[in-house]
Amino acid sequence: MTDGAAAGPPPIRHNDHSPLAPPALGSWEPSLPVSVVIPARGGQHRLDLALAALAAQSYPAHLMEVIVVDDGSDPPLRLPELVPPGARIERAAPGGWGIAHAVNTGAARAGGEIVQRLDSDMVVCREHIEALARWHHLAGYVVAIGAKRFVEEPVLSPGEVHDAVRAGSLGEVFDLSAAQASSTEQTIARTNGLRTSRNPYHVCTGPTVSLRREVFHAVGGFDPAVLRGEDTEFAYRLAAHGVVFVPDMEAQAVHLGIPAQRLDRERAVRTVAPYLAQRVPLRRDLRKDPGRQWLVPYVEIVYRLGEDPDPGRVRAAVGAALSGSLPDVAVTLVAPWSKLSEDRPGPDDPLFELRLLREHFAHDRRIRLADEVSATPAPIPFRYTGPLSAPPVRDSLERMIAAMQDDRSGMLVADLGEDGPATLVRTEALGRALLLGAADVTASIEATHGVRHGVRADFWPSKARRTQKAAQTAQTTRTDEAEKATRAEKTAQAARPEKAAKAAEAPKPAASGARPSARVPGRAASAAARRNWRSVLRSTLRPD
């Protein structure tokens, strides 16, 4: 992770990359090779303009290759006359399609230590590649993000673009005064260059992003199953890996044409939502369906069982974990499961209880049986580790996460007295410690995110407190219901005189000897009020 970088970069607190001081453009000597990966499907002319701009870069040509991945274009894409020396076209690997699949194809065939992902309709300035690559010479865990503005595509030739980029002025060929700024740049400015951002991965939206090749592969590359929002989902996994996101506004570029999501924002948001809901647990706003399970849980709960666990205690602890106020959790039971052979056990089987527990939990998708805890729970954003003797009560995990979100700490340690400690770790903080090669993980998390401490009463409220809170909640609900019912009754009473007047004005039917109506005035309105009250009650008790 340190090849070509200064030795021992200072620890970065959260995403405050201020300790990293990049050299001025043109004042340093690059050493890391860059592979520019461009996924493309059709759009030959725009691709020609993008390649013309890349042919005029300040980054050394012998350290740069350009891989255009043709994602099933018809007719197939071709290289124009004006291209960088190391440019080539690769067909997307068989068995897949889409942007994510194309980027993965290019990254798999890349020879550079830095992977620069670039859209095929982006025309970059002369220093674009240099500006982003300089950060990777400082630290190996940086994800550098370029700037962009949207312009209507003018009538241009590749030669005109090349000459303007080489001269250092995109404004010669594009009307930058009429360009639309990217919304991500507003976020970048508001958060002091993402230094104060709580979730900087949100702005890492794909058109121009660079990172170390080993980091790209460490998180598994792009997910081809994510057909919309693949860049945001990828950036979320990068965040869980512990990277630092650095925007560089000197890496300027123009995006040819206005993106579809700006033309129909509602449709764009709806299209992306289900993909992110499944895979980005931090998007709590997308996980409001009651009783749902999701592809990526919010919290991993780890229990260590040993070789001879108490089955009743284990089952109670697992039950407590799965019945808490957070429904999207997963449980990992750590024990020597691999010692359980498929041979016939003897009468004095020393692993008898463990064997029964394996069968008891093996078919629940929320429960994983493991001999060892994985180095990181990524992409799950939190990992809880605690004693079997004191499992979380209903809202313990919510309380712990709320405390960590309050001060953005990377670890919370709760002292449970004789039961021992319970620990909640933020995955991105753990990932950062692993990227730094920290010998003392806790000390590393303290330096980069902070460690918070608490006691049992903070997160394990007593039964009396829970009962009191439940009673208060029930009383509040009853009061709200009564007030709503009263308002409904008053509304019905106010409507009675008007209804009576209308009834008096209505023509009377001819006498036929029928019995007069036995309807009691106001009964219909009262019935309507009762129906309304029941509806309110159902909506009040329905889980969010």
Disulfide bonds with the S-S distance in Angstrom:
none
